């Protein structure tokens, strides 16, 4: 498959924003993580994120990279789907949905059911990554942003989850 075809598939949900295919989706967050979202956006303290959507996107990527997908039932205030950017956020959600399902049809199936499945995958990975982001940030509050940057750069040379586990084990054993 060519790079051009993959790019077109990843951008496919942009079509959902136009006309009759737009679904009234509100992205869920776990109720028990409300404090994480509040503290990480609190500019009076050590908040390093502008919006809940920004935390959600970072948490989703971290949750995916760490292999930490957490289903949840109780939700806090939802994030309106319209705040997600079609050019930057949706392709990330698409690639994670594809990598999770290994099914290309999830990228270009414009049904409400398929769209909700992509959002659910994103929600559950975000739930898995939010606490990790919070812990990294709060480990050194004054340098929280740099701690997050360092944490993300840890994934730079990792090709799979076993590489990550091996790297961390070596660090823990001081090898």
C-alpha positions as CSV (number, residue, x, y, z in Angstrom):
1,X,0.0,0.0,0.0
2,X,1.4,3.4,-0.9
3,X,2.0,6.2,1.5
4,X,-0.6,8.3,-0.4
5,X,-3.3,5.7,0.1
6,X,-2.5,5.3,3.8
7,X,-2.7,9.1,4.3
8,X,-6.0,9.3,2.5
9,X,-7.4,6.5,4.8
10,X,-6.1,8.2,7.9
11,X,-7.7,11.5,6.9
12,X,-11.0,9.7,6.1
13,X,-13.0,10.8,9.1
14,X,-12.8,14.4,8.0
15,X,-15.7,13.5,5.7
16,X,-17.8,12.9,8.8
17,X,-17.7,16.6,9.6
18,X,-19.6,17.5,6.5
19,X,-23.4,17.3,6.2
20,X,-25.5,14.3,7.0
21,X,-22.7,12.1,8.2
22,X,-21.9,14.2,11.3
23,X,-22.7,12.3,14.4
24,X,-23.5,14.0,17.7
25,X,-20.6,12.5,19.6
26,X,-19.4,13.5,23.0
27,X,-16.1,12.0,24.1
28,X,-16.2,10.4,27.6
29,X,-13.6,10.7,30.4
30,X,-13.5,8.6,33.5
31,X,-15.1,10.2,36.5
32,X,-12.2,9.2,38.8
33,X,-9.8,11.1,36.6
34,X,-11.5,14.5,37.0
35,X,-8.8,15.8,39.3
36,X,-6.1,14.9,36.7
37,X,-7.8,17.1,34.0
38,X,-8.4,19.9,36.4
39,X,-4.9,20.0,37.8
40,X,-3.1,19.6,34.5
41,X,-5.0,22.6,33.0
42,X,-4.8,24.8,36.2
43,X,-2.5,27.7,35.1
44,X,-2.4,29.0,38.7
45,X,-0.5,25.9,39.7
46,X,1.4,23.6,37.5
47,X,-1.0,23.1,34.6
48,X,0.9,22.4,31.4
49,X,-2.1,21.8,29.1
50,X,-4.5,24.4,27.7
51,X,-7.6,22.3,27.3
52,X,-9.1,18.9,28.4
53,X,-8.9,17.9,24.7
54,X,-5.1,18.4,24.8
55,X,-4.8,16.2,27.8
56,X,-7.1,13.6,26.2
57,X,-5.0,13.4,23.0
58,X,-1.7,13.2,24.9
59,X,-3.1,10.6,27.3
60,X,-4.5,8.5,24.4
61,X,-1.1,8.4,22.7
62,X,0.7,7.5,26.0
63,X,-1.9,4.9,26.9
64,X,-1.5,3.3,23.4
65,X,2.3,3.4,23.5
66,X,2.3,1.9,27.0
67,X,-0.3,-0.7,26.0
68,X,-2.6,0.5,28.7
69,X,-6.2,0.4,27.5
70,X,-8.7,0.9,30.4
71,X,-12.4,0.4,29.9
72,X,-14.6,2.5,32.3
73,X,-18.2,3.0,33.1
74,X,-18.6,6.2,35.2
75,X,-17.9,9.3,33.3
76,X,-17.2,12.9,34.0
77,X,-18.2,15.9,31.9
78,X,-17.8,14.9,28.2
79,X,-15.6,16.7,25.6
80,X,-17.6,17.8,22.6
81,X,-16.4,16.1,19.4
82,X,-16.4,19.5,17.6
83,X,-13.3,20.7,19.5
84,X,-11.2,17.9,18.0
85,X,-9.3,19.0,14.9
86,X,-9.9,17.2,11.7
87,X,-6.4,17.7,10.4
88,X,-4.4,16.9,13.6
89,X,-6.5,15.0,16.1
90,X,-8.6,12.7,13.9
91,X,-5.6,11.1,12.0
92,X,-4.0,10.2,15.3
93,X,-7.3,8.6,16.5
94,X,-7.6,6.8,13.2
95,X,-4.1,5.3,13.3
96,X,-4.6,4.1,16.9
97,X,-8.0,2.6,15.9
98,X,-6.4,0.8,13.0
99,X,-3.4,-0.4,15.0
100,X,-5.7,-1.7,17.7
101,X,-8.1,-3.5,15.3
102,X,-5.8,-4.2,12.4
103,X,-8.8,-3.6,10.2
104,X,-8.6,-0.9,7.5
105,X,-12.3,-0.8,7.1
106,X,-12.6,1.1,10.5
107,X,-10.9,4.0,8.7
108,X,-13.4,4.4,5.9
109,X,-16.6,2.9,7.3
110,X,-18.7,6.0,7.7
111,X,-21.4,4.4,9.9
112,X,-22.2,5.8,13.3
113,X,-21.3,2.4,14.9
114,X,-17.8,2.4,13.4
115,X,-17.2,6.0,14.3
116,X,-18.3,5.3,17.9
117,X,-15.9,2.3,18.0
118,X,-13.0,4.5,17.1
119,X,-14.0,7.0,19.7
120,X,-14.3,4.2,22.3
121,X,-10.8,2.9,21.6
122,X,-9.5,6.5,22.0
123,X,-11.4,7.0,25.2
124,X,-10.0,3.8,26.8
125,X,-6.4,4.5,25.8
126,X,-6.8,8.0,27.1
127,X,-8.1,6.6,30.4
128,X,-5.0,4.4,30.5
129,X,-2.6,7.2,29.8
130,X,-4.0,10.1,31.9
131,X,-2.7,8.8,35.2
132,X,0.8,8.2,33.7
133,X,0.9,11.8,32.4
134,X,-0.2,13.1,35.7
135,X,2.4,11.1,37.7
136,X,5.2,12.2,35.4
137,X,4.2,15.8,35.6
138,X,3.7,15.8,39.3
139,X,7.0,14.0,39.9
140,X,8.7,17.4,39.4
141,X,5.9,20.0,39.2
142,X,8.2,23.0,38.4
143,X,9.6,21.2,35.5
144,X,6.5,19.3,34.5
145,X,6.6,20.2,30.9
146,X,10.2,19.0,30.5
147,X,9.4,15.8,32.4
148,X,6.6,15.1,29.8
149,X,9.0,15.8,26.9
150,X,11.6,13.5,28.4
151,X,9.0,10.8,28.9
152,X,7.7,11.0,25.3
153,X,11.3,11.0,24.0
154,X,11.8,7.7,25.8
155,X,9.6,6.1,23.0
156,X,11.8,7.4,20.2
157,X,13.7,4.2,19.5
158,X,11.2,1.7,20.8
159,X,9.7,-0.5,18.1
160,X,7.3,-2.6,20.3
161,X,6.2,-3.1,23.9
162,X,8.8,-5.8,24.7
163,X,11.6,-3.3,23.7
164,X,10.1,-0.8,26.1
165,X,9.9,-3.4,28.9
166,X,13.5,-4.5,28.3
167,X,14.7,-0.9,28.3
168,X,13.0,-0.1,31.6
169,X,14.2,-3.3,33.2
170,X,17.7,-2.5,32.3
171,X,17.3,1.0,33.7
172,X,15.8,-0.4,36.9
173,X,18.8,-2.8,37.2
174,X,21.3,-0.1,36.4
175,X,22.7,-2.0,33.4
